[in-house]
Structures are given as C-alpha cells and as structure tokens.
Amino acid sequence: MEDDLTRRSFIKKSALGVAAATLSPSILNTGLAFGQEPGYRMFCYQCEQTVGGKGCTAVGVCGKTSSVAALQDLLIYSLKGLALYAVAGRQKGIQDKEVNRFIPESLFTTLTNVDFDPERLAALVRKSVTLREKLKQKVASAGGALPFEEGSASYQPASTTEGLVADGKKVGLKSDASINPDLLSLQHTLLFGLKGVSAYADHAMKLGQEDDKVYQFIQDGLVATIDKRLGVNEALALVLKCGETNLRAMELLDAGNTSRYGHPVPTRVPLGPKKGKAIMVSGHDLIDLEQILIQSQGKGIYVYTHGEMLPTHGYPKLKEKYPHFYGHFGTAWQNQKTEFGDFPGAILMTTNCIQRPQPAYQENIFTTGLVGWPGVPHVTNDDFSKVIQRALALPGYTSDVPGKEVNVGFARNTVMSVADKVIAGVKSGAIKHIFLVAGCDGTRPSRSYYREFVEKVPKDCLVLTLACGKFKFFDLDLGTIGGIPRLLDVGQCNDAYSAIQIAVALSKAFNCGVNDLPLSLVLSWYEQKAVAILLTLFALNIKNMRLGPSLPAFITPNVLNVLVEKYNIMPIKTPDEDLKAILA
C-alpha cells in the first residue's frame, strides 16, 4: 500500500481544476446493455474491508450473499435507466419530485451494511422501472427525444425474485470488460461517492431540507457512470463535482438537525447503565430516536444510544426534553455481534451498520427506515410500539452501574465560541497543533493505529474527532488546555460539515488558507459516506491528508498517482513516524 501511495512516476498530470462537464444531450444515447458472466461470482469492492484488498467474490465481508449482491447491482442498473429519463425530462422542464427522492433513497439501500432483505430490494427494482415508464410518458408528451431502445433505459424486470437475481448477475460492477480501467475506476469512485451523497440527501429530505441541484447531480452522475465516451479528465471533474455536491448535502442535513434539535452543546454522557427497562438505538437517524423518546415516555424505560448515535446526547431539544434519554452502550458497529447479547433490552437499527443478528439477541432486534435483514421485524410508519413492548418484556438493568462519562457536543458553534482561546493558544504556543482524527471504525487489527496515535499526541495539541472511528479512543481522558478539553467530539460522520466550517473559520481568523493552518487530518475510511467526504475534501483542495488503514480497491495506480500529485494524500505509517513528520 505504502509503495503505491508514494509512487511518483505519473504517466500524465491531469486537469483536475477544470469545471465539471455539463452532460450533453448526446450522453443520453448511452445505455448499459446486459453483459454475460459465465460461471458467475459476485464482485463487490466498495468498502475498505473487501477480501484481499481486491474484492468480495463469494459472500461480502458485510454478510451479504451473492443473491443480495446481484439484486443491489440490478437496483443500481435500473436506477441508471431511471436517471436517463430524469435527465431527458429536465431538458423539457419536467421535474418529478417522487423520482428525485426515490433515486437517492434507493442508492442509500445499496450502501454497506444497510439492506440485506432480497424481497425489499426486489420491490425497489420494480418500483424504479414503474417510475421510469411513467416518466418516459411525460417526456414523450412534452416532445422529448426517446432514443433508448436497449440497456437500463428499457430493462423489464423478471416476475420473480429469483429471476431478478439472474438479471442482476449480468450487470455487476465489472460486467463490461471493454471499458478503459482508469475510466472505470473513476466511474466507480463517482458511483460510490453518489451513494454517500444520497445517504446525506435522504437524511436531509426527511428533515425537510432539499435542493434540486443535489438531486440533479445525482441523476447526472448516474448517467455519467454508463458513458463509455466520457474522457478521463471529464470523469475526474465529475468526481470533484460529487465532492462539492456532498458538501451541499451535508449542509442541508446540518440545517435540518440544528433547526429541529438546536446546536449541540457540551454534554457528559454516562457509559454505565441505570436501573430500569431499556431500549438501545443505533445508526444515525435523529428522527427515529426522537420518535422512540416520544413514544416511550412515562413507561419506565431508559433510552441508550449506540455507535454513531452517541453525539445526539448533545442536542438541547433531545437532552432537555426527555429525561429518560440516559446514556450510551457499547462501541462501534463492528462489535455489535459480541456486545448486543449483553444488552437486556430492545434494540433498534435506524440506518446503516447492521450485521447478521446473533442468537443471543435475535428476538430483541428491530429495523426501521431503509435498514433490513431477512426475518428481523421491520418498523414502518414510525410506530415503535413493538419495540417498546419488547423492552417492557425484557428484564432491563436491575441496578445502577457507575461507569465512565465521555464528552460530546463540540460541533462548530461550540468550538467557535472558544475560538478566541484557541487562536490565542496557537499564537502563544500553548497550542502547538490541532489534529482531526476522524472517519470509520472497522475490524482490521491495523486500526489500533488510531488509538495509539491519539494517546501519543503531545499534551500541547488538540484532537478533534467525528464518526465512529472515535470509538478507538473516545474513552481517553486527555485533559485540557486553557480550560478547553483536548479531545473534542464534533459529532457523527454526518457532521463532517461542522469540522469543515471550523477549519474555514480558523483559516479566516489566521488570514491564511486551510492548508497553512497548524491542522492535520488523519483519516480512516470504511464505506461510501466516507468516500463522499473524502471527495469533498479534494473538492475543497485540502492537502496533506493521511489515510488508512488501506487504499480503496477501486482506485487504479494511474488515478492514485494523480491524487497523490494533486493533494499529497499519504498512507498512515506508524503513529511515531507520522507524528514526527507532522510536528517537524
């Protein structure tokens, strides 16, 4: 990995600074025809833990079967056909709100660890075709061109789920061997980035925040992923445009969360449980958490967070209104198989991060929203009565158990409220450096790097963190500098927008660029939201980032060379080596 990342033999410098290409009408003539894969083996390499650093071919490391993988591939394929007509419709002034919302919602279901239910995926494939045919009639009625005679724009779904699986096996990520590898790499980077954008856009939409430009780019981007004539430079520009669009999607989500629940404030969250019945809420969705809190009031139930729900304790309109919103259970998503069996209450999974439920808690777990696992009860229409009933039937905690407390609530408003102290500390030398150690957690032993790194950060430095990567070190007590905690939890992965705003505000205060600040980014990635955030950082021209624990398998050496040359992105080495280099 290190040799690849530091390689400097570039075949050509690429014009990354050009404006994103506008998709011309000619691109609409491109379909994606069915390929042929004799002796089919699933292929997926969208996450960091893909087998051998190359791709999963039998069963996903996430637990998805080859049938589920084929259905997800088919759903993406059908969405591309729908996007073709959405783009054609827009050229005739047709905007279909249902289509605009359906495409990102469906892309979200194909993220790692979201939907493993074949029947629900099959239903989405069929709905995408139904919406496509309705939109096709609208385009025809408006006098729009209908040049699509084959491929995803005319695909008709099989009548059975088994038939859909067979169809999906023909349209996988590498079903067309004729595409230039570097172009395919960029198209897949764009596709995976679009999945991340879609997740944030879907969250924002549920909070009443939408922007047609975000929907438009998702559709344009999907069309671009099937255009064989797209130049590599054009594809690179679209990848950066994806990052710009993701920033807007995260801004919308931030506005939705803060307008509804207030700006996060510093809050101490207990890790030890309280005597009483218990519900644990995992994932990312604040609306689902709020509904659980509303519906469980006065029932003797305490509500705990898990995983990326931890930062929600900092939102004033949740922490102050619901006294039974108590503490946090467990660590990151990958430990649920060993941790959830110890939780004596009901468990609700709200967004991505679910793994195969184990017998120890199989009867206690529920899903909602886009999350699905075959055989797991799924909550619809915000009716969490079954979750509450299960919590009341289970023993809960029989006594209070004192434990550690951790800090949350250091989003941009909180950090900027003490910006004068931070700036004064940097100027006086009391604060030598600021580190953003953020991203996803996962199972690789090499991820122990991040805890060791934070433990070894000198005492005259601050550490900001966000996303589930924090669980490698969230329980460390690093003390304070001038009354400011040295470890500052900015929030969920969704709150990368806050971290960016902090960096921008500090650069303005110091009258310099972000890259000139005493600020270093040490990142970990796992799934497609992390891909979208990384593309956002590229789009903002942020350089000198360290990334680990391994490279994306979908990045070819030539594409990697361009990223290294343009942004000086580096692999993590050892904490000692990296700290020495950063602080030199």
BAKOL-839619 format. One record per residue (C-alpha): x, y, z; residue in three letters. Coordinates in steps of 0.1 Angstrom, whole numbers, m for minus. Example, Ala and Ser with C-alpha at 12.3 -4.5 7.8 and 13.67 -1.06 7.14 Angstrom:
# BAKOL-839619
REC     px     py     pz  rest
REC    123    m45     78   ALA
REC    137    m11     71   SER
# end
This chain:
# BAKOL-839619
REC     px     py     pz  rest
REC      0      0      0   MET
REC     27     25     10   GLU
REC     47     19    m22   ASP
REC     16     25    m43   ASP
REC      6     57    m24   LEU
REC     41     73    m26   THR
REC     47     63    m61   ARG
REC     57     94    m81   ARG
REC     60     80   m116   SER
REC     30     96   m132   PHE
REC     21     89   m168   ILE
REC      4    123   m171   LYS
REC     m7    152   m149   LYS
REC    m45    155   m151   SER
REC    m65    187   m153   ALA
REC    m84    183   m121   LEU
REC    m90    220   m119   GLY
REC   m114    221   m148   VAL
REC   m150    228   m142   ALA
REC   m173    198   m141   ALA
REC   m185    188   m175   ALA
REC   m221    195   m183   THR
REC   m238    164   m196   LEU
REC   m247    170   m232   SER
REC   m278    155   m249   PRO
REC   m256    131   m267   SER
REC   m248    113   m235   ILE
REC   m284    103   m233   LEU
REC   m279     79   m262   ASN
REC   m258     58   m240   THR
REC   m274     27   m224   GLY
REC   m259     m1   m204   LEU
REC   m266    m34   m221   ALA
REC   m267    m67   m203   PHE
REC   m233    m84   m201   GLY
REC   m225   m121   m198   GLN
REC   m207   m136   m169   GLU
REC   m204   m174   m173   PRO
REC   m197   m191   m140   GLY
REC   m210   m160   m121   TYR
REC   m192   m149    m90   ARG
REC   m204   m118    m72   MET
REC   m180    m89    m72   PHE
REC   m180    m61    m47   CYS
REC   m152    m38    m37   TYR
REC   m170     m7    m24   GLN
REC   m158     m9     12   CYS
REC   m124     m9     29   GLU
REC   m125    m44     43   GLN
REC   m131    m61      9   THR
REC   m115    m95      7   VAL
REC    m77    m94      0   GLY
REC    m80    m57     m7   GLY
REC    m93    m67    m42   LYS
REC   m130    m76    m40   GLY
REC   m155   m100    m24   CYS
REC   m165   m128    m48   THR
REC   m184   m154    m27   ALA
REC   m200   m136      2   VAL
REC   m195   m100     13   GLY
REC   m174    m93     44   VAL
REC   m205    m73     54   CYS
REC   m225   m106     53   GLY
REC   m244   m100     21   LYS
REC   m250   m131     m1   THR
REC   m243   m133    m38   SER
REC   m280   m131    m44   SER
REC   m283    m98    m24   VAL
REC   m252    m85    m42   ALA
REC   m269    m93    m75   ALA
REC   m301    m76    m65   LEU
REC   m282    m45    m54   GLN
REC   m263    m44    m87   ASP
REC   m296    m47   m105   LEU
REC   m311    m19    m85   LEU
REC   m283      4    m94   ILE
REC   m287     m7   m131   TYR
REC   m324      1   m130   SER
REC   m317     34   m113   LEU
REC   m294     44   m142   LYS
REC   m322     38   m166   GLY
REC   m345     60   m145   LEU
REC   m318     87   m143   ALA
REC   m315     87   m181   LEU
REC   m352     97   m183   TYR
REC   m349    121   m154   ALA
REC   m321    139   m173   VAL
REC   m341    139   m206   ALA
REC   m372    152   m187   GLY
REC   m352    180   m172   ARG
REC   m343    192   m206   GLN
REC   m380    196   m212   LYS
REC   m387    213   m179   GLY
REC   m400    181   m162   ILE
REC   m391    177   m126   GLN
REC   m406    147   m109   ASP
REC   m404    150    m71   LYS
REC   m411    114    m65   GLU
REC   m382    104    m88   VAL
REC   m359    130    m73   ASN
REC   m364    114    m38   ARG
REC   m366     78    m49   PHE
REC   m332     77    m66   ILE
REC   m311     87    m35   PRO
REC   m333     67    m12   GLU
REC   m327     36    m33   SER
REC   m290     43    m37   LEU
REC   m288     45      1   PHE
REC   m301     10      4   THR
REC   m270     m3    m15   THR
REC   m245     12      9   LEU
REC   m225    m13     30   THR
REC   m245    m27     59   ASN
REC   m279    m13     51   VAL
REC   m304    m36     34   ASP
REC   m299    m74     32   PHE
REC   m335    m83     25   ASP
REC   m340    m97    m10   PRO
REC   m377    m90    m12   GLU
REC   m373    m54     m3   ARG
REC   m346    m49    m28   LEU
REC   m367    m67    m55   ALA
REC   m396    m43    m47   ALA
REC   m373    m13    m52   LEU
REC   m361    m26    m86   VAL
REC   m397    m30    m98   ARG
REC   m407      4    m85   LYS
REC   m377     21   m103   SER
REC   m390      6   m136   VAL
REC   m425     17   m129   THR
REC   m413     52   m122   LEU
REC   m392     51   m153   ARG
REC   m421     42   m175   GLU
REC   m443     69   m161   LYS
REC   m415     95   m166   LEU
REC   m410     82   m201   LYS
REC   m446     90   m210   GLN
REC   m442    125   m195   LYS
REC   m411    131   m216   VAL
REC   m428    118   m247   ALA
REC   m459    140   m241   SER
REC   m435    170   m238   ALA
REC   m419    163   m271   GLY
REC   m387    150   m256   GLY
REC   m364    126   m275   ALA
REC   m367     89   m266   LEU
REC   m336     74   m281   PRO
REC   m334     45   m257   PHE
REC   m340     11   m272   GLU
REC   m319    m12   m251   GLU
REC   m300    m14   m218   GLY
REC   m310      1   m185   SER
REC   m334     25   m201   ALA
REC   m356     m3   m214   SER
REC   m350    m31   m189   TYR
REC   m381    m50   m179   GLN
REC   m379    m69   m146   PRO
REC   m384   m106   m142   ALA
REC   m416   m117   m125   SER
REC   m399   m135    m96   THR
REC   m371   m126    m72   THR
REC   m351   m155    m85   GLU
REC   m354   m141   m120   GLY
REC   m343   m107   m108   LEU
REC   m312   m123    m92   VAL
REC   m304   m139   m125   ALA
REC   m308   m105   m142   ASP
REC   m285    m89   m116   GLY
REC   m258   m114   m123   LYS
REC   m254    m99   m157   LYS
REC   m249    m63   m147   VAL
REC   m223    m62   m120   GLY
REC   m196    m37   m115   LEU
REC   m172    m54   m139   LYS
REC   m197    m69   m164   SER
REC   m183    m48   m193   ASP
REC   m146    m56   m198   ALA
REC   m143    m32   m227   SER
REC   m141      0   m205   ILE
REC   m108     16   m200   ASN
REC    m96      6   m165   PRO
REC    m89     42   m154   ASP
REC   m122     54   m166   LEU
REC   m139     25   m149   LEU
REC   m121     34   m117   SER
REC   m133     70   m118   LEU
REC   m168     59   m127   GLN
REC   m169     36    m97   HIS
REC   m154     63    m75   THR
REC   m182     86    m87   LEU
REC   m208     59    m81   LEU
REC   m197     52    m46   PHE
REC   m194     89    m39   GLY
REC   m230     93    m52   LEU
REC   m241     66    m27   LYS
REC   m226     87      1   GLY
REC   m242    119    m12   VAL
REC   m276    100    m14   SER
REC   m274     89     22   ALA
REC   m269    125     34   TYR
REC   m295    138     10   ALA
REC   m321    112     22   ASP
REC   m314    121     58   HIS
REC   m318    158     50   ALA
REC   m350    153     30   MET
REC   m367    136     60   LYS
REC   m359    167     80   LEU
REC   m375    189     53   GLY
REC   m343    201     37   GLN
REC   m339    196     m1   GLU
REC   m321    211    m30   ASP
REC   m330    202    m66   ASP
REC   m293    208    m76   LYS
REC   m283    179    m54   VAL
REC   m309    156    m70   TYR
REC   m299    169   m104   GLN
REC   m262    160    m99   PHE
REC   m271    125    m85   ILE
REC   m290    119   m117   GLN
REC   m263    134   m140   ASP
REC   m237    114   m121   GLY
REC   m255     81   m126   LEU
REC   m258     88   m163   VAL
REC   m220     96   m164   ALA
REC   m213     62   m149   THR
REC   m225     45   m181   ILE
REC   m210     67   m207   ASP
REC   m180     49   m223   LYS
REC   m172     80   m243   ARG
REC   m165    101   m212   LEU
REC   m129    113   m211   GLY
REC   m108    106   m181   VAL
REC   m104    144   m174   ASN
REC   m142    148   m176   GLU
REC   m147    119   m152   ALA
REC   m121    134   m128   LEU
REC   m140    167   m129   ALA
REC   m173    149   m121   LEU
REC   m157    131    m92   VAL
REC   m147    165    m77   LEU
REC   m182    179    m85   LYS
REC   m195    149    m65   CYS
REC   m175    162    m36   GLY
REC   m189    197    m40   GLU
REC   m224    183    m41   THR
REC   m218    163    m10   ASN
REC   m208    194      9   LEU
REC   m242    209      0   ARG
REC   m260    177     11   ALA
REC   m242    178     44   MET
REC   m250    214     48   GLU
REC   m287    206     43   LEU
REC   m285    178     68   LEU
REC   m268    201     93   ASP
REC   m295    227     88   ALA
REC   m322    200     93   GLY
REC   m307    187    125   ASN
REC   m299    220    141   THR
REC   m331    238    132   SER
REC   m351    209    147   ARG
REC   m330    200    177   TYR
REC   m307    230    183   GLY
REC   m270    233    180   HIS
REC   m251    207    201   PRO
REC   m237    218    234   VAL
REC   m210    202    256   PRO
REC   m225    172    274   THR
REC   m213    145    296   ARG
REC   m227    111    286   VAL
REC   m226     81    311   PRO
REC   m213     48    298   LEU
REC   m227     29    328   GLY
REC   m264     19    328   PRO
REC   m293     30    350   LYS
REC   m318      6    367   LYS
REC   m349      1    346   GLY
REC   m362    m12    313   LYS
REC   m340     m3    283   ALA
REC   m341      5    246   ILE
REC   m309     10    225   MET
REC   m310     30    193   VAL
REC   m282     26    168   SER
REC   m274     41    134   GLY
REC   m276     78    126   HIS
REC   m313     89    123   ASP
REC   m323    116    148   LEU
REC   m360    115    138   ILE
REC   m362     78    147   ASP
REC   m345     84    180   LEU
REC   m369    113    187   GLU
REC   m399     91    180   GLN
REC   m386     64    203   ILE
REC   m382     90    230   LEU
REC   m417    104    225   ILE
REC   m434     70    224   GLN
REC   m415     56    254   SER
REC   m421     85    278   GLN
REC   m435     76    312   GLY
REC   m431     38    307   LYS
REC   m401     33    330   GLY
REC   m378     28    300   ILE
REC   m344     44    296   TYR
REC   m332     50    261   VAL
REC   m295     44    253   TYR
REC   m275     52    222   THR
REC   m251     30    203   HIS
REC   m225     37    177   GLY
REC   m229     70    158   GLU
REC   m259     79    179   MET
REC   m236     89    207   LEU
REC   m233    126    196   PRO
REC   m271    130    197   THR
REC   m269    135    235   HIS
REC   m255    170    228   GLY
REC   m287    182    211   TYR
REC   m306    205    235   PRO
REC   m341    197    224   LYS
REC   m334    160    229   LEU
REC   m314    160    262   LYS
REC   m335    186    279   GLU
REC   m370    174    269   LYS
REC   m366    137    276   TYR
REC   m351    128    310   PRO
REC   m353     91    301   HIS
REC   m327     98    274   PHE
REC   m299     85    295   TYR
REC   m266     71    283   GLY
REC   m245     52    258   HIS
REC   m240     15    253   PHE
REC   m211     m3    235   GLY
REC   m187     10    209   THR
REC   m186      9    171   ALA
REC   m208    m10    146   TRP
REC   m184    m40    141   GLN
REC   m186    m50    177   ASN
REC   m223    m55    178   GLN
REC   m221    m93    175   LYS
REC   m203    m95    208   THR
REC   m219    m65    226   GLU
REC   m256    m67    218   PHE
REC   m260   m100    236   GLY
REC   m252    m82    268   ASP
REC   m279    m56    264   PHE
REC   m310    m66    284   PRO
REC   m335    m46    263   GLY
REC   m348    m39    228   ALA
REC   m325    m28    200   ILE
REC   m335     m6    171   LEU
REC   m313     m2    140   MET
REC   m321     30    122   THR
REC   m297     33     92   THR
REC   m266     15     80   ASN
REC   m244     m6    103   CYS
REC   m264    m37    109   ILE
REC   m247    m71    109   GLN
REC   m262   m106    109   ARG
REC   m281   m108    142   PRO
REC   m268   m135    166   GLN
REC   m290   m159    185   PRO
REC   m282   m141    218   ALA
REC   m303   m111    207   TYR
REC   m321   m123    176   GLN
REC   m355   m118    193   GLU
REC   m347    m84    206   ASN
REC   m336    m65    175   ILE
REC   m358    m44    151   PHE
REC   m351    m24    120   THR
REC   m366      7    106   THR
REC   m362     31     76   GLY
REC   m340     16     49   LEU
REC   m324    m10     71   VAL
REC   m334    m46     65   GLY
REC   m324    m81     74   TRP
REC   m345   m112     65   PRO
REC   m365   m124     94   GLY
REC   m359    m92    116   VAL
REC   m392    m73    124   PRO
REC   m393    m41    105   HIS
REC   m410    m10    119   VAL
REC   m430     12     95   THR
REC   m449     45     98   ASN
REC   m430     55    130   ASP
REC   m450     30    151   ASP
REC   m424     17    176   PHE
REC   m450      0    198   SER
REC   m435    m34    192   LYS
REC   m400    m22    202   VAL
REC   m414     m7    234   ILE
REC   m434    m39    241   GLN
REC   m403    m60    237   ARG
REC   m383    m37    260   ALA
REC   m410    m40    287   LEU
REC   m410    m78    284   ALA
REC   m372    m80    289   LEU
REC   m355    m76    323   PRO
REC   m337    m44    316   GLY
REC   m310    m33    341   TYR
REC   m316    m44    377   THR
REC   m293    m18    393   SER
REC   m274     13    385   ASP
REC   m238      6    373   VAL
REC   m214     35    377   PRO
REC   m191     39    348   GLY
REC   m171     64    328   LYS
REC   m185     95    312   GLU
REC   m175    109    278   VAL
REC   m178    143    263   ASN
REC   m199    151    232   VAL
REC   m213    183    217   GLY
REC   m183    201    202   PHE
REC   m197    209    169   ALA
REC   m189    242    151   ARG
REC   m209    265    173   ASN
REC   m193    252    205   THR
REC   m158    252    191   VAL
REC   m161    287    176   MET
REC   m175    300    208   SER
REC   m140    294    222   VAL
REC   m122    303    190   ALA
REC   m105    333    206   ASP
REC    m90    310    232   LYS
REC    m78    286    205   VAL
REC    m64    314    184   ILE
REC    m46    329    214   ALA
REC    m33    295    224   GLY
REC    m19    289    190   VAL
REC     m3    323    189   LYS
REC     12    320    223   SER
REC     25    285    217   GLY
REC      2    269    243   ALA
REC    m15    250    215   ILE
REC     11    237    191   LYS
REC    m11    218    167   HIS
REC    m46    206    160   ILE
REC    m54    171    148   PHE
REC    m86    159    132   LEU
REC    m85    121    137   VAL
REC   m118    110    122   ALA
REC   m136     85    100   GLY
REC   m149     50    102   CYS
REC   m141     21    125   ASP
REC   m137    m15    114   GLY
REC   m123    m49    123   THR
REC    m87    m47    109   ARG
REC    m61    m50    136   PRO
REC    m42    m22    119   SER
REC    m69      2    131   ARG
REC    m53      1    166   SER
REC    m31     28    150   TYR
REC    m57     55    157   TYR
REC    m59     49    194   ARG
REC    m21     48    197   GLU
REC    m18     79    176   PHE
REC    m42     99    199   VAL
REC    m25     85    230   GLU
REC      8     98    217   LYS
REC     m4    132    206   VAL
REC     17    157    227   PRO
REC     m1    174    256   LYS
REC      1    208    239   ASP
REC    m21    197    210   CYS
REC    m59    194    205   LEU
REC    m76    164    189   VAL
REC   m109    168    171   LEU
REC   m128    137    161   THR
REC   m160    126    144   LEU
REC   m177     95    131   ALA
REC   m174     60    145   CYS
REC   m136     60    142   GLY
REC   m137     78    175   LYS
REC   m145     46    193   PHE
REC   m109     35    191   LYS
REC   m102     63    217   PHE
REC   m134     80    227   PHE
REC   m129     70    264   ASP
REC    m95     85    268   LEU
REC    m91    114    292   ASP
REC    m66    137    275   LEU
REC    m71    166    300   GLY
REC    m75    202    289   THR
REC    m55    232    275   ILE
REC    m66    265    290   GLY
REC    m99    250    300   GLY
REC   m106    235    266   ILE
REC   m108    197    265   PRO
REC    m80    183    244   ARG
REC   m104    157    229   LEU
REC   m133    173    211   LEU
REC   m161    152    197   ASP
REC   m175    171    167   VAL
REC   m203    145    160   GLY
REC   m214    119    136   GLN
REC   m199    113    101   CYS
REC   m228    135     90   ASN
REC   m212    163    110   ASP
REC   m181    165     88   ALA
REC   m197    197     76   TYR
REC   m191    211    111   SER
REC   m154    202    110   ALA
REC   m150    218     76   ILE
REC   m167    250     89   GLN
REC   m143    250    119   ILE
REC   m113    248     96   ALA
REC   m126    275     73   VAL
REC   m133    298    103   ALA
REC    m99    293    117   LEU
REC    m82    300     84   SER
REC   m101    333     82   LYS
REC    m91    342    117   ALA
REC    m54    335    109   PHE
REC    m57    351     74   ASN
REC    m43    320     57   CYS
REC    m55    290     37   GLY
REC    m67    258     54   VAL
REC    m36    240     42   ASN
REC    m15    266     60   ASP
REC    m31    261     94   LEU
REC    m14    241    122   PRO
REC    m40    214    114   LEU
REC    m35    179    102   SER
REC    m61    153     90   LEU
REC    m56    117     99   VAL
REC    m85     98     85   LEU
REC    m99     62     84   SER
REC   m124     51     59   TRP
REC   m148     21     56   TYR
REC   m178     28     34   GLU
REC   m193     51      8   GLN
REC   m202     80     30   LYS
REC   m165     82     39   ALA
REC   m158     82      1   VAL
REC   m181    111     m4   ALA
REC   m165    131     24   ILE
REC   m130    124     10   LEU
REC   m142    137    m23   LEU
REC   m155    168     m6   THR
REC   m121    174      9   LEU
REC   m105    171    m25   PHE
REC   m130    195    m39   ALA
REC   m120    220    m12   LEU
REC    m84    215    m22   ASN
REC    m74    202     12   ILE
REC    m40    186     10   LYS
REC    m15    165     30   ASN
REC    m42    141     45   MET
REC    m32    108     59   ARG
REC    m55     79     50   LEU
REC    m58     44     63   GLY
REC    m58     16     71   PRO
REC    m57      6     34   SER
REC    m64     20      0   LEU
REC    m97     18    m19   PRO
REC    m95    m12    m41   ALA
REC   m114      6    m69   PHE
REC    m86     32    m73   ILE
REC    m62     23   m101   THR
REC    m25     32    m99   PRO
REC    m28     59   m125   ASN
REC    m58     75   m107   VAL
REC    m39     72    m74   LEU
REC     m9     89    m89   ASN
REC    m30    119    m99   VAL
REC    m44    122    m64   LEU
REC    m10    119    m48   VAL
REC      4    145    m71   GLU
REC    m25    169    m67   LYS
REC    m33    165    m30   TYR
REC     m3    148    m15   ASN
REC    m25    122      1   ILE
REC     m4     98     22   MET
REC     m8     64     38   PRO
REC     m7     61     75   ILE
REC     27     46     87   LYS
REC     32     43    124   THR
REC     20     68    150   PRO
REC     55     77    159   ASP
REC     66     82    123   GLU
REC     36    103    114   ASP
REC     37    125    145   LEU
REC     73    132    139   LYS
REC     67    141    103   ALA
REC     37    163    111   ILE
REC     53    182    140   LEU
REC     87    186    125   ALA
# end
